[in-house]
Structures are given as C-alpha cells and as structure tokens.
Amino acid sequence: MTTLAAPAVSTIHRPTPFGGFSAGFLRLELRRMLRNRRTMIFTLLIPPLFFVIFGLQSDYRTQSFGSGNVTGYIMVSMAVYGAMLATTSGGAMVAIERATGWSRQLRLTPLHPVAYIATKVAVAMALGLVSVTAVFVVGGLLGAHLTPVAWVSCFLIAWLTSLVFAAFGLFVGYLLPSENVMQLLGPVLAALSFAGGLFMPLHGWFETVSRVFPTNGVATLSRMPFGDTGSGEIAIAVLNVVVWAAVFVSGSAVLFRRDTAR
C-alpha cells in the first residue's frame, strides 16, 4: 500500500505592504474617537472659550500686530493650544488600550509598530483639525483680523505642527500607566505653553531658554504669517519641531515594542 505524502506547506511569512497599515483599522479608530463625547466636547468648547476670554479684552480688535490684529494673534495662539490638547489626548488614549490588553492583541497581527503609531497619529491629527477649525470659526466671527494668506497659512501651520504633540501623547501613553496619564498631561501642557512663549511674548534670557521647548517651535512657525519673524528664528523653530517629532516618534516605537514583547 502506497501512502501519498501531504503537500509541503510554505512557512515563509511574506511581509505585509505598508507595515500592515489598514484603512479599516484607521476607520475603526476614527469611529471610536467620534463616539467619545467627553473628548469631542472638550475639543470643541474649551479652546474657543479660552479665545473668547483672552482674545476679546480691551481694544485688542483695534490694536495691530504685524499684518493682523492682537485678537488674531491670540486666536492663533489658542488654536495652537487647542491642537496641542486635542492631539496629545488623542495619542495618550493608548494608555487605556495598554491597560485593557488591546495593544498586545494587535502585536499578534501583521501590524508593524510604525504602522500602528502612524494610525494613532492620524486619528490624533483629525482631532486636532476639529479643534483648530472651531477656534478659527469663532475668531472669524468675533473680530480676528488677518490677511487672506495668513488665515490659510496660520490655520495649516497650527494644525500640521501639532503632529509633535500627537507623538508626545503616544510617548506619554506608553511611558505612564493609564490612571496617571490624563491627570499629568493638562498641567504639563500648560507649563510647556508658558515656558515656550505660546501665551505671551518672552524677553531676555527666558526667551533664549524657551527655544528648547517644543511649544516654542510650534508657536513661532504658527505666527510666522504675521510677518514679524526673522529667518534665523524660523530656521531654529523648524529644527525644534523636527527634532522633537523624531524624538517622540522614535521613543513611542521603542516603548510599543517593549510593551507588547512582555
């Protein structure tokens, strides 16, 4: 009697395209974010409220600042702050996923750490876009003045540079346990905003030191369309944003690998 051998099965695992990046996974994450009412309310209401409180005082609407007015300057600052809050909190949601074991389950899939981080950053950036839009709409209705080019440029720069804080949120989400991360982020972002000159112009040695903080690079680039920023300051701000983004993205990838390898 002759026994037929079973056909050999290849055990070679072919690499998935784009590191396993999935549009379906991205849609799932976006739906999860939109269902979080607390996050959406916080993103839509708090930054515009801060703009109304600080941007409509005295005669700010009639005082000029560069190519716009002081109200416009404060609008851009609050838009940056809102984008920081939104993208950081969006990235930090991974702390909850770590606590529930979801990130370890994802490690069993073809999803590469970089693709996972890219998805989380994309979701956080979508949340930041909502926040910046809300502040600019309120600012436009309440007297913020910028040139047409500055309106578009400030909007895009304030949103795109918040990528640094989306990566920062991921980094902190993997670094700290879920019960501590959200309580820490609010005070840390407020301190970074003051130290980086986001809320008020800095002078002297404090201005020099402030260039080290990621908030300074983001604030400087976002205000660049007002026309009061020198080329040297712009170059330093670009370097600041690039370096901090690289640090936080690399750190998040390392912590993701370490967390899911246990």
N, C-alpha and C positions, 0 to 999 in steps of 0.2 A: 504493500500500500504506500502510495507516494503522498507526502504531505507538502502542500504548497506553502511556501513562506509568505508571510504577510508583507506587503509592500513597505519599503522603508519610508518613514515619515521624517521629513526635514525638521530639525530642531533649530534651524537658523532663524533668529528673530530679526526681521528687517526693520530698520529704523523708520519710524513714522514721520511723515512730512511735517515740517514746521514744528518739530519737537512735540508732536501730539496736540498742537493747538486746535481747538474745536470751536466752531461758530456756535454749535449747540450749547456748549458749556458756557460760552460768553452770554448767550441769550438767557440761560438759566440764572446766571449771576445777576444780570440786569433786572430780571423779574423779581428776584429776591430783594434787591435793593429798593425797587419801587413799592414793594409791599411793606417795607419798614416805615410806618407812618411817622414814628418819632424822628428818624433820621431826615426824612423829607421835610417835615415841618421845621426842624432845626435849620436845615439848609436854606429853606425858602424865606424864613422870617427873621432870624437873628441878624444876618449881615445887613439886610436893608434897614432894619430897626436901628442898628448902630450908625448907619449912614445918616438917618433922619436925626438922631440925637446929636451927632458931632458935626455933620455937614451943613446944617441949616442955621447955625448960630450966627448972631450979629449980622454983619453985612457981607458974609462970605460970597454970596452970589454976585456981588458987585466988585469984589476985590480980584484983581487979575493975578494969575500965576502962570508964567510962561505964555503959551498960546491959548490958555483957557482961564478958568477962574478957580478960586480956592475951593468952592463946592465941588468942582470937577476933580480937583486934586484929592480931596477926601473921599470922593466916590471911588476913584481908582484904588486908593489905599484900602477901603473897606471891601472892595471886590477881591483884592488880593487876600485879605484876611479871611473872607468867606470861602474862597477857593482853598486856602490852607486848611481851614477847619473841615471842609467837606471831604477833600481828598485824603487828609490824614485819617479821619474817622472811617472813611471807606476802606482804606488799606488796613487799618487796625482791626477790622472785623475778622481777620484771620485768627486772632487770639481766641475768639469764640469757637471757630472751627477746630482749633487745636484741642480745646477742652472737650469737644464732643467726639473727637477722633476722626473727623471728616478729612483732614489733611492727610492722615495716614492711609485712609482708604484710597485717596487719589494717587498715592505713591504706588499702588498696585496696578494702576492704569498706565498706558503709554505716555501719559502727560509728563513732559520734561519740566524740571523746576523752573526754567526760564519761561516756558510757555504758561505755566501756572501763574507766575509773577506778572507776566505781561497781561493776562486776563484780569487779574486783580487790579492792576494799574489802570487798565482801560475802564473798568467799572468805576473806580475812584475818580477818574478824569471826567466821566459822564456826570457824576455827582457834582464835581467842581464846576462844570459847564452850567448846570442849573443854578448854582449859587451866584456865579458871575453875572449871568443873564438877569437874575432877579434884582441885583444891585444896580445894574446899568439901566434897567427899565424904570426903577424908582428914581434914580438920579436924573434921567432924561425928563421925567415928568415934573421934577421939583427944582429945576434950575441949574443943573450942572451944565457947564459950557466948555466944549472942546471943539477943535476944528474937525471936519468930517474925517480926515485921515487919522487924526488922533483918536476919535471914537472907535474906529475899527482896530487900529493898532494897539491901543491900550486894552481893549477887550481881549484880543487874541493873545497878547503877551501875558496878561494877568492869568489867563486860563492855562496856556501852554507851560508856563514856568512853574505852575503848581504841580507839575509832574514830580518835582523834587520832593514835595510833601506827601504825594501818593506813595512814593518809595519809602519815605520816612515812616509813614503809618505801617507799612508792611514790616519794616525793620523792627519797630517797637512792638508790633503784634507778635512777632516771633521771639522777641527778647524777653517779654514780660508775660506773666500769667494773665488770664482773661479778667480776673477780678480786680486787677490793678491798672490795666492799660488805659481805660477810658477816664479814670479819675486823674491820671497823670497827664494826659495829653492837653487838656484845657489850660492848666497853669503853665505848662512847658511852652505851648504855642504863644500864649500871652507874653511870657518872658522873652521869647525869641523875637517877637514883634517889636517890643520896646528896645531890646538890645540891638536889633538890626536896623532901627530907624524907620520902621514902617508907619508908626503912628505919629511921629513928629521928626522934623529935621534935627540932626545931631551936629555938633561942632567940636573942634579941638581934638584932643587925644581920643575921646569917646567915638568920634566919627571914624578915626583910623581903625580902632579896635572893632567897630561894628562891621567892617568889611569881611571879617572872618565868618560871620553868621550867615546861614543860608537865606534868611529873610532879607538881608541887605541886597544880595544879588537879585532876588526876585523883585524887590521894591524898586531898585534902581532901573532895571530894564522896563518895568511896567510904566514908570513915569518918564521914560526916555522920549516918547512922542510929544511931551510938553515943550521940549526944546531947550531945557536948561541943564542937560547932562553932557559933560565933556567926553571926548573919545577915549581918554585914559580911564575914566570911571566906567564906561561901557565895557571896555576890554576886561577890567577886573571883575565886573559883575558877571560877564559871560563865563569867565574862568570859574568863578564862585559856583554858579549854577551847575556847570558841567561836572566839576569835582565832587560836589555834594551828591548829585544824582548818581554818579558812578559808585560812590561810597555806599549809599543806601541800597542801591540795586544789588551790588555785589554782596553786601552784608546780608540782605534778605535771602539771596540764593544759598549762601553758606548755611544760614540758620534753618532754612527749609530742608536742606539735605540732612542736617544734623537731627532735626526734629523728627523727620519721617524714617530715619535709619534706626531709631531706638525700638 
